[in-house]
Amino acid sequence: MVLEIRSKLEHFTLDELSKPVGAYSHGVIANGFLFTCGLGPMSPETGKISGDEIVGQTRQVFKNLELILSSKNGDFSRVVKLTAYLQNLGDDFKAYDSVCSEFLSTPYPARTTTGATLPGILIEIDCIVAL
């Protein structure tokens, strides 16, 4: 016997963030979880990259994530999985990790951090949040 359960999906974009530049939404809610897109360090006010080093860019990414989370009544305490992509993994991990602890608290979410080739930015982060 096969039991198929389909939940309602809610796709959304926020006016407060830069408009997606491709075929994606800022987030999707499914089965009580919020899945965010990968967000870079673009300032919502200017649409430009905020900061030229990892600490400033990481803080901006977390502020952008916070906009998505708060729009759906979530916060960083509800993050269950965070994935970060760093342009310079070896050089920037320690500074990136210190900024993470400014926004995340114990018990920490599961987390993956990997190196990636990113166009013009040093970091991109996406997360999964239990609502």
MOUR-V699809 format. One record per residue. N is the residue number from 1. SS is DSSP state (a for helix, b for strand, c for the rest). PHI is phi in whole degrees, 0 to 359 (none if undefined). D_CENTER is the distance of its C-alpha to the mean C-alpha in Angstrom with 1 decimal. Layout:
BEGIN
N_SS_PHI_D_CENTER, N_SS_PHI_D_CENTER
END
This chain:
BEGIN
1_c_none_38.3, 2_c_248_34.8, 3_c_252_32.8, 4_c_252_30.2, 5_c_241_27.7, 6_c_243_25.5, 7_c_260_23.1, 8_c_289_22.3, 9_c_254_19.0, 10_b_240_17.5, 11_b_263_15.6, 12_b_211_14.5, 13_c_231_13.5, 14_c_255_13.6, 15_c_294_16.4, 16_c_289_14.8, 17_c_256_12.2, 18_c_302_13.6, 19_c_298_15.1, 20_c_306_13.7, 21_c_264_15.9, 22_c_214_16.5, 23_c_272_17.0, 24_c_204_13.7, 25_c_256_12.4, 26_c_293_9.4, 27_b_197_9.6, 28_b_222_12.5, 29_b_253_14.2, 30_b_211_16.7, 31_c_51_19.0, 32_c_80_17.4, 33_b_240_13.9, 34_b_255_10.8, 35_b_250_8.8, 36_b_267_5.9, 37_c_286_6.4, 38_c_287_5.3, 39_b_248_5.1, 40_c_259_8.0, 41_c_271_10.1, 42_b_279_12.1, 43_c_288_13.9, 44_c_297_14.3, 45_c_286_17.9, 46_c_251_19.0, 47_c_75_16.7, 48_c_251_17.2, 49_b_298_15.4, 50_c_262_15.3, 51_c_91_17.1, 52_c_242_18.7, 53_c_227_17.9, 54_a_296_15.1, 55_a_297_15.3, 56_a_296_15.1, 57_a_293_12.3, 58_a_295_10.1, 59_a_300_11.2, 60_a_295_10.4, 61_a_299_6.7, 62_a_296_6.8, 63_a_296_9.2, 64_a_294_7.4, 65_a_299_4.9, 66_a_300_8.4, 67_a_299_10.0, 68_a_294_8.6, 69_a_300_9.4, 70_a_293_12.6, 71_a_293_13.6, 72_c_242_14.0, 73_c_60_15.5, 74_c_249_12.9, 75_c_206_11.9, 76_a_294_10.4, 77_a_291_13.7, 78_a_261_12.9, 79_b_289_10.0, 80_b_258_12.0, 81_b_210_10.0, 82_b_233_7.2, 83_b_238_7.6, 84_b_239_7.9, 85_b_240_10.3, 86_b_248_12.8, 87_c_297_15.6, 88_c_236_18.0, 89_a_307_17.2, 90_a_297_20.6, 91_a_279_20.9, 92_a_255_17.5, 93_a_302_16.4, 94_a_299_18.4, 95_a_293_17.2, 96_a_301_13.5, 97_a_297_14.4, 98_a_294_16.3, 99_a_290_13.6, 100_a_306_11.5, 101_a_288_14.8, 102_a_286_14.8, 103_a_252_12.0, 104_c_251_12.5, 105_c_229_16.0, 106_c_289_18.3, 107_c_286_18.2, 108_c_289_15.1, 109_c_288_12.8, 110_b_297_13.5, 111_b_212_11.6, 112_b_236_12.2, 113_b_232_12.2, 114_b_222_14.1, 115_b_277_15.7, 116_c_204_15.3, 117_c_272_17.0, 118_c_243_14.8, 119_c_285_16.8, 120_c_80_17.3, 121_c_231_14.2, 122_c_261_13.8, 123_b_207_10.1, 124_b_218_7.1, 125_b_226_4.0, 126_b_231_3.2, 127_b_210_5.0, 128_b_242_8.4, 129_b_233_10.1, 130_b_277_13.9, 131_c_267_15.3
END
